Amino acid sequence: MPVREQTHETSARARDPVRPVVVGVDGSGSALDAVRWAARDAARLGVPVRLVHAYPRSDRDYPALSMNADQIRAELRAWGADRLRAAEAVARETAPGVTVELRLHEGDPRVVLRRESEHAASVVLGHDGAGGLSRLVFGSCGLALTVHGHRPVVVVRGRVTDQGSIVVGVDGTTTAARYAMKMAALYGTSVTAVRTWHAAPGDPADRHDAEHRALVARMAPLTEQFPGVPVEYLVLRGRPGHTLLEFGQHARLLVVGTHGSSAFAGLLLGSTSQSLAFRAPCPVAVVPEDPEDA
């Protein structure tokens, strides 16, 4: 497939009637793991998988290398196109029937992927790589994609398996839980809904039972919407990050949101986020609070 370079204008005009699964490609083995995950997800959803590579703009000449800025940019474009074609081969091998789209951009990967996320089913990243793509997106600039992006972001790392349940941290919102239920229905697996709480002076004796009732009530509309998905309810006293890491040992996917009323709300907005995204024993999905159904 020819690789067509995208511009901001052409991307902004595109309004895909079907949301693709977008995956960031940086030439690393980790990114190819993300391509495999994205291709399988796209096949389950019946949508295209869109492979995206972004290279930095170069405006400097390099006399010592006998190369000017235009030549540097041409080399970067060619390098990116080669990486996209390699990723395309992996996607087609993983999910032979899936439609594969290639997108080559000049620009900051955070900006490019955020723009791509506007019309995506989800965005998938490897946990690390030659280009440091996921560390760039989830790093010092404040988790730009998950905070300001539009769709769920999946970081593929650790053990990737077709076994186990989907573990979701449930707080004051249901967006992450809805995404977990939707994915469980697609995968044909169960959901483990986790809620944590901290003891405080004056807590009633039945605090644990009250938290359990609150969790069941929070999930009730979703269990009606997805009646074929088994749900296990877990209420634990402790820290959400530690709890999710522990239960992630046997999970197919960890799912968390970016907003809410409990400690899960800030889970992916600081140091804990990087701990989870880069220490979790399985893939992690970050679901932004969005008026649209995740």
Secondary structure, DSSP 8 states (H G I E B T S, - for coil): ----EE-HHHHHH---SS--EEEE--SSHHHHHHHHHHHHHHHHHT--EEEEEEE------BGGGTB-HHHHHHHHHHHHHHHHHHHHHHHHHHSTTS-EEEEEEES-HHHHHHHHHTT-SEEEEESS-TT-HHHHHTSTTT-HHHHH-SS-EEEE-S---S-SEEEEE--S-SHHHHHHHHHHHHHT--EEEEEEE---TT--TTHHHHHHHHHHHHHHHHHHHSTTS-EEEEEEES-HHHHHHHHGGGEEEEEEES--SSGGGGTTSSHHHHHHHHH-SS-EEEE---SS--
